[in-house]
């Protein structure tokens, strides 16, 4: 987060955005802080889950991320852009559809 703060102090944020990677945010235990701090700079979130220890690219809901809280965070931030699922090969379309439902 410190590096992102420094970066955004020196770069025009109208043209440079932050890709929120939910798995990496979970690994550093700063996911919700990233959304709150950089809400106006978020673009193309990479959605995937993990166990908080290893970057596993699970379907959302199969790891330790609190997805209801994250969706609330994104709603509060006013994010309405596209979502990108960054999943490992073993993830099935059935699992993803179930998660989205």
Beta strands, then each sheet from edge to edge (+ up, - down):
strand 1: 18-21
strand 2: 42-47
strand 3: 83-85
sheet 1: 1+ 2+ 3+
end
